[in-house]
C-alpha cells in the first residue's frame, strides 16, 4: 500500500519537546506524573523572536459541520480520508484545539494505528491566549475526563473521552507518543449525530487498514478517577515505598494503554503457564508467573480480574491420554477445546484463591480459539502464543 503524500502547509507548529518522566499509581487514587520540558524556538525573518504561543494546534470547531477540512483530504484506494502529518517538532506530542460554539457533549477517542504503538491523550481546559505560558510557567493542570472503555469487534480496547462543553469553551488535547517507533494515531470525534476522524501519520509504518470506527454506544460506564499532576522542576520525585502498578510482573507480558497505570481492559498474558497436552494439569514452572500474579493482586487490592483460558484450535472431541489414567481428573479431560479452556482458566483461579486472593475479585472464563493472537498460526511458536492464559483487569 502506497502512503499518500500531503504537505501540511495549512498549519504551522511550534517546536515542542515533551518527555514522559515517570508514572505512579497509589492505593486509593491514581496519580500520573509527567515532566513536560518545553522549548520554543521561534524565529521570524527580519522581525526578531516571535512570541511563545500554542495556538497553532490543529483546530476543530464544534459542531463539526462548521469546519472545512478539505485541506487535509487524501484519496486512498478510492476512499477519501483526512490525514495529518507529524512534523519533526511533533515527534513527542501532537496538539489539537477543540472550540465549542454551542453547548453540547464532545466524545473522542485516540487509538494507535499499529498494535505496538502507544499514545496517551491529555486534555487542558483553557480559553485564554496565553496557554503555552500558563502551561510552562504556572504549572497548568490537565482536566479530569470521564473515560469509558469501548470493546471493538476484534476484542481490542480503546477509551471514549467525554467532555461536557459550554458555548465558548476551548480545550487543548496533547497526544503523547510513548514509544520511540510509534507509527501514528487515529482521532475519532462525535458531536451529537455528527462524526469525524483524522489519521495522524507519525511514520511511514502507519496502518490504515487496521483501524475501524469505534462504536461508542458499546462503552461500559466505568468512570476513571485520575488526577494528573504536572511538574516543570528538575527535582525527581522519590520512589514509592511500595512497588505498585505492574512492578510485581517480572516475566508476565503486559498490554496496557499506559506504562504503570492500571486501567480496565489491561491484559496480563501468562506466557509461561503451560499445561500438559489435552489436560488442565500444570507443567513445571507454571507457578512462577502465577505467583507474580498473586503478588500483583496483593499490591493492588482494589483490582479485579477475569482469568481467561485460550486454546489454539476448536477441537470438539478431546479424549484422555491412556498414559495419564489414574492420575486425577485434571489429567483425564474429555470434551471440547472450549471446555478445556474453561477448565484451564478455573485451574489458574483456584491456584490464586489457594494463595490467598479473594474469590470476589476473580472470575474465570474459557474462550477456546475465538481470540487468537496469531490468526493463521503455522509454527509451533505461533501455536504456543494462541494457547495461553490471560488475566484481564475488570475493575481497577
C-alpha distance (Angstrom), angle and dihedral (degrees) to the residues before:
residue distance angle dihedral
X1 . . .
X2 3.82 . .
X3 3.78 114.7 .
X4 3.81 111.8 -126.6
X5 3.80 114.9 -117.9
X6 3.76 120.3 -134.6
X7 3.77 126.9 162.4
X8 3.81 109.1 -145.1
X9 3.78 95.5 -136.6
X10 3.76 90.6 145.8
X11 3.77 93.6 74.9
X12 3.80 138.4 37.0
X13 3.78 121.9 -149.5
X14 3.77 130.8 -153.0
X15 3.78 121.2 -124.2
X16 3.76 105.1 -99.7
X17 3.78 129.9 172.2
X18 3.76 119.1 -168.0
X19 3.78 123.1 -176.1
X20 3.78 120.2 -168.9
X21 3.81 102.2 -145.0
X22 3.76 107.5 177.2
X23 3.78 143.9 -21.7
X24 3.75 124.6 -148.1
X25 3.77 135.7 -174.3
X26 3.82 123.2 -158.5
X27 3.83 126.2 -162.0
X28 3.80 100.0 -105.5
X29 3.80 102.8 20.9
X30 3.79 133.6 28.4
X31 3.76 115.3 -125.9
X32 3.79 122.6 -172.8
X33 3.76 114.6 -164.5
X34 3.77 115.3 -156.5
X35 3.78 125.2 -179.7
X36 3.80 107.3 -157.1
X37 3.78 111.0 -169.5
X38 3.78 105.5 -170.5
X39 3.79 124.1 -171.3
X40 3.77 119.3 -177.5
X41 3.76 117.7 -165.4
X42 3.80 107.8 178.7
X43 3.74 118.4 168.3
X44 3.77 123.1 178.5
X45 3.78 117.2 -160.3
X46 3.81 111.2 -104.7
X47 3.79 90.3 -13.6
X48 3.80 103.4 82.0
X49 3.81 124.5 -129.6
X50 3.80 119.0 -10.6
X51 3.79 120.4 -133.4
X52 3.81 116.5 -93.5
X53 3.83 110.4 -101.2
X54 3.82 140.5 159.1
X55 3.78 94.2 -161.5
X56 3.81 93.9 108.2
X57 3.79 93.5 77.6
X58 3.81 116.3 125.1
X59 3.80 103.0 -81.3
X60 3.79 123.4 -140.1
X61 3.81 119.4 -178.0
X62 3.79 123.0 -155.4
X63 3.01 126.6 -109.5
X64 3.79 86.1 53.5
X65 3.81 92.5 -144.1
X66 3.81 92.4 73.6
X67 3.83 93.4 63.8
X68 3.79 127.3 97.0
X69 3.80 105.9 -149.3
X70 3.80 95.6 164.8
X71 3.82 92.3 115.8
X72 3.81 90.3 65.9
X73 3.81 96.9 46.7
X74 3.81 118.8 121.6
X75 3.80 132.0 173.7
X76 3.80 116.9 -127.2
X77 3.81 119.0 176.6
X78 3.82 89.4 -22.4
X79 3.81 90.7 -53.3
X80 3.79 118.9 118.0
X81 3.82 112.9 -133.1
X82 3.79 136.1 170.2
X83 3.78 111.8 -123.2
X84 3.79 131.9 -175.8
X85 3.78 123.2 -169.1
X86 3.78 127.4 -142.1
X87 3.78 114.1 -125.3
X88 3.78 120.4 -148.4
X89 3.79 89.1 -97.7
X90 3.81 89.7 56.8
X91 3.79 96.0 57.7
X92 3.81 93.7 110.2
X93 3.78 100.6 32.2
X94 3.79 141.5 8.7
X95 3.80 121.1 -152.0
X96 3.79 130.9 -144.9
X97 3.78 127.1 -177.3
X98 3.82 117.8 -151.7
X99 3.81 116.9 -161.8
X100 3.81 120.6 -170.8
X101 3.81 115.7 -153.5
X102 3.81 92.1 175.8
X103 3.79 137.6 30.1
X104 3.77 111.0 -89.9
X105 3.80 150.3 109.5
X106 3.80 122.0 -76.5
X107 3.79 116.5 -159.4
X108 3.78 119.6 -174.9
X109 3.79 141.0 161.1
X110 3.79 134.7 -163.9
X111 3.80 115.6 -150.9
X112 3.82 130.4 176.7
X113 3.79 120.1 -111.9
X114 3.82 92.6 -138.9
X115 3.80 130.9 37.7
X116 3.82 92.5 -117.2
X117 3.82 94.8 49.3
X118 3.79 119.3 103.2
X119 3.78 125.6 -164.2
X120 3.79 132.2 167.8
X121 3.79 125.3 -161.1
X122 3.81 122.3 -148.0
X123 3.80 122.5 -172.1
X124 3.80 129.4 -150.6
X125 3.80 124.0 -167.6
X126 3.80 107.0 -148.7
X127 3.79 131.1 131.3
X128 3.78 101.9 -176.5
X129 3.79 127.1 107.2
X130 3.81 92.8 -121.1
X131 3.81 99.4 64.3
X132 3.81 95.4 134.8
X133 3.77 92.4 49.5
X134 3.80 91.3 49.7
X135 3.78 91.4 46.7
X136 3.79 95.1 52.0
X137 3.78 104.6 30.9
X138 3.79 104.1 30.4
X139 3.80 100.8 36.4
X140 3.80 94.6 -118.0
X141 3.82 108.4 -154.7
X142 3.81 125.5 -136.3
X143 3.77 121.7 -110.1
X144 3.79 118.6 -106.0
X145 3.80 107.8 -114.9
X146 3.78 130.6 -160.5
X147 3.80 104.5 -118.8
X148 3.80 123.5 -172.5
X149 3.81 126.2 -178.2
X150 3.79 118.6 -115.9
X151 3.80 119.5 -160.9
X152 3.80 115.4 -146.1
X153 3.80 125.8 -146.6
X154 3.80 89.2 -101.1
X155 3.81 91.6 54.9
X156 3.80 96.0 -106.4
X157 3.78 120.3 135.1
X158 3.78 130.1 -135.1
X159 3.78 131.1 164.8
X160 3.78 130.6 -111.9
X161 3.80 111.2 -143.5
X162 3.80 115.3 -155.0
X163 3.82 125.3 -158.3
X164 3.78 122.2 -176.3
X165 3.79 99.1 -149.2
X166 3.79 129.2 -165.9
X167 3.77 124.3 -155.3
X168 3.80 109.1 -78.5
X169 3.82 96.2 22.2
X170 3.80 118.2 140.2
X171 3.78 123.9 -161.6
X172 3.80 129.9 -172.9
X173 3.81 117.7 -153.0
X174 3.78 120.2 -162.2
X175 3.81 114.6 -162.5
X176 3.80 105.6 -158.5
X177 3.80 121.3 -155.0
X178 3.83 109.1 -138.7
X179 3.82 99.7 -178.6
X180 3.77 127.3 61.5
X181 3.82 92.8 -132.2
X182 3.82 101.1 40.9
X183 3.81 111.1 153.6
X184 3.80 101.9 -157.6
X185 3.77 146.6 -69.4
X186 3.80 138.3 -107.7
X187 3.81 116.8 -134.4
X188 3.80 114.0 -159.7
X189 3.82 121.4 -174.6
X190 3.78 136.7 -173.8
X191 3.80 131.6 -169.1
X192 3.78 110.2 177.1
X193 3.80 105.1 -56.8
X194 3.81 92.7 -16.6
X195 3.80 118.9 102.1
X196 3.78 133.7 -176.6
X197 3.80 138.6 163.5
X198 3.80 140.8 -166.2
X199 3.79 127.8 -153.4
X200 3.81 103.9 -146.0
X201 3.80 105.3 -162.3
X202 3.79 114.0 -152.9
X203 3.82 99.7 169.4
X204 3.84 137.7 -0.6
X205 3.83 89.2 -96.5
X206 3.83 89.5 75.3
X207 3.81 108.9 135.5
X208 3.80 113.5 -145.2
X209 3.81 94.6 176.3
X210 3.81 96.2 57.9
X211 3.80 95.5 60.4
X212 3.77 124.9 88.1
X213 3.78 133.1 -178.8
X214 3.81 107.7 -96.8
X215 3.77 120.7 -123.8
X216 3.79 103.5 -132.3
X217 3.80 92.3 -172.5
X218 3.83 88.5 73.7
X219 3.81 92.8 59.2
X220 3.78 115.3 128.6
X221 3.77 110.1 -132.0
X222 3.79 101.2 -122.4
X223 3.79 109.4 143.8
X224 3.77 112.8 -146.7
X225 3.78 115.9 -143.2
X226 3.78 102.2 -152.3
X227 3.78 127.9 158.0
X228 3.78 115.3 -163.1
X229 3.78 116.1 -157.2
X230 3.77 120.4 -167.2
X231 3.77 125.3 -163.1
X232 3.76 129.9 -176.1
X233 3.79 97.1 -171.4
X234 3.79 126.4 108.4
X235 3.78 95.8 -123.0
X236 3.79 114.1 110.2
X237 3.82 111.3 -140.2
X238 3.79 116.7 -117.9
X239 3.78 117.8 -98.4
X240 3.79 113.2 -100.3
X241 3.77 113.9 -102.4
X242 3.79 92.1 -129.2
X243 3.79 119.4 52.1
X244 3.78 102.2 -126.8
X245 3.78 131.7 166.2
X246 3.79 113.6 40.8
X247 3.80 94.8 -26.0
X248 3.80 94.5 115.5
X249 3.80 93.0 57.3
X250 3.79 105.6 90.8
X251 3.81 100.1 161.2
X252 3.81 103.7 7.7
X253 3.80 111.0 108.5
X254 3.81 111.8 -120.9
X255 3.79 122.0 -154.0
X256 3.79 105.6 -172.0
X257 3.78 136.4 145.2
X258 3.80 89.2 -127.4
X259 3.80 137.0 41.1
X260 3.81 101.4 -117.4
X261 3.77 103.3 -7.7
X262 3.79 114.0 108.1
X263 3.80 113.8 -142.6
X264 3.78 136.5 167.9
X265 3.80 110.0 -80.2
X266 3.82 97.2 31.5
X267 3.80 110.5 144.1
X268 3.80 123.8 -142.1
X269 3.81 108.4 -165.8
X270 3.79 115.7 -158.1
X271 3.79 98.3 -154.1
X272 3.80 94.1 169.7
X273 3.80 97.8 52.4
X274 3.80 101.4 102.2
X275 3.80 131.5 174.4
X276 3.76 130.2 -155.0
X277 3.80 111.8 -98.5
X278 3.83 113.7 -72.6
X279 3.81 92.2 -4.9
X280 3.78 138.4 93.9
X281 3.81 91.3 -133.6
X282 3.81 113.7 121.4
X283 3.78 120.7 -118.9
X284 3.83 117.6 -132.6
X285 3.82 111.5 -79.3
X286 3.80 96.3 33.5
X287 3.80 91.0 107.1
X288 3.81 92.6 67.1
X289 3.80 95.6 69.3
X290 3.79 93.0 36.1
X291 3.82 88.1 55.6
X292 3.80 88.8 51.1
X293 3.79 88.2 53.9
X294 3.81 90.3 49.9
X295 3.81 90.3 52.0
X296 3.81 91.1 47.0
X297 3.81 90.8 54.0
X298 3.80 91.7 46.2
X299 3.80 91.4 52.7
X300 3.80 92.3 47.0
X301 3.81 103.3 42.5
X302 3.81 96.3 175.5
X303 3.80 94.9 54.8
X304 3.80 119.1 105.6
X305 3.81 123.8 -169.9
X306 3.77 142.6 -166.6
X307 3.80 112.3 -134.6
X308 3.79 107.1 -142.3
X309 3.79 127.5 -162.6
X310 3.81 119.6 -156.1
X311 3.79 132.1 -174.8
X312 3.80 133.3 -163.8
X313 3.81 96.4 -124.5
X314 3.79 143.3 18.8
X315 3.80 99.5 -118.4
X316 3.79 109.5 169.5
X317 3.81 98.6 -158.8
X318 3.78 121.6 41.8
X319 3.80 115.6 174.4
X320 3.81 126.4 -158.8
X321 3.78 118.9 -100.5
X322 3.82 108.1 -113.2
X323 3.80 88.9 -140.1
X324 3.81 89.6 66.6
X325 3.79 95.4 52.3
X326 3.79 112.8 135.9
X327 3.82 95.1 15.6
X328 3.80 98.4 106.8
X329 3.77 137.9 -80.0
X330 3.82 93.9 -75.8
X331 3.81 87.9 62.8
X332 3.81 96.7 46.4
X333 3.78 105.2 53.9
X334 3.79 120.4 164.3
X335 3.80 122.3 -176.1
X336 3.81 142.7 55.3
X337 3.78 129.9 -28.6
X338 3.81 88.4 -113.4
X339 3.79 90.9 56.6
X340 3.80 90.6 45.9
X341 3.82 89.9 54.6
X342 3.82 88.3 53.5
X343 3.79 92.0 51.3
X344 3.79 91.9 48.8
X345 3.81 91.3 51.5
X346 3.82 88.4 48.0
X347 3.80 90.2 51.4
X348 3.80 92.5 54.5
X349 3.80 91.8 46.2
X350 3.81 90.5 50.0
X351 3.81 89.6 53.1
X352 3.81 91.6 51.8
X353 3.81 91.6 49.5
X354 3.80 90.5 48.5
X355 3.81 88.1 54.5
X356 3.81 91.7 54.5
X357 3.81 105.3 -90.8
X358 3.81 111.2 142.0
X359 3.79 113.8 -108.5
X360 3.81 88.6 -137.6
X361 3.81 89.5 69.1
X362 3.79 94.9 53.4
X363 3.78 138.9 69.1
X364 3.80 127.1 170.7
X365 3.79 130.7 -150.1
X366 3.78 136.8 170.4
X367 3.80 120.9 -138.4
X368 3.80 101.6 179.3
X369 3.80 109.0 -155.1
X370 3.82 95.9 -33.2
X371 3.82 94.2 108.6
X372 3.78 106.6 42.5
X373 3.78 118.5 175.4
X374 3.81 88.9 -154.1
X375 3.83 107.2 36.1
X376 3.82 96.7 -167.3
X377 3.78 101.1 33.0
X378 3.80 114.6 -177.9
X379 3.80 105.0 162.1
X380 3.78 132.1 61.4
X381 3.81 90.5 -113.4
X382 3.79 90.9 54.2
X383 3.80 92.4 48.1
X384 3.82 88.4 51.1
X385 3.81 90.3 56.3
X386 3.79 89.0 56.9
X387 3.82 93.6 47.2
X388 3.77 98.8 70.3
X389 3.77 149.4 118.9
X390 3.80 121.5 -124.5
X391 3.79 134.4 -172.9
X392 3.81 110.8 -148.3
X393 3.81 118.8 -164.8
X394 3.82 110.2 -120.7
X395 3.81 97.1 169.7
X396 3.77 127.4 21.7
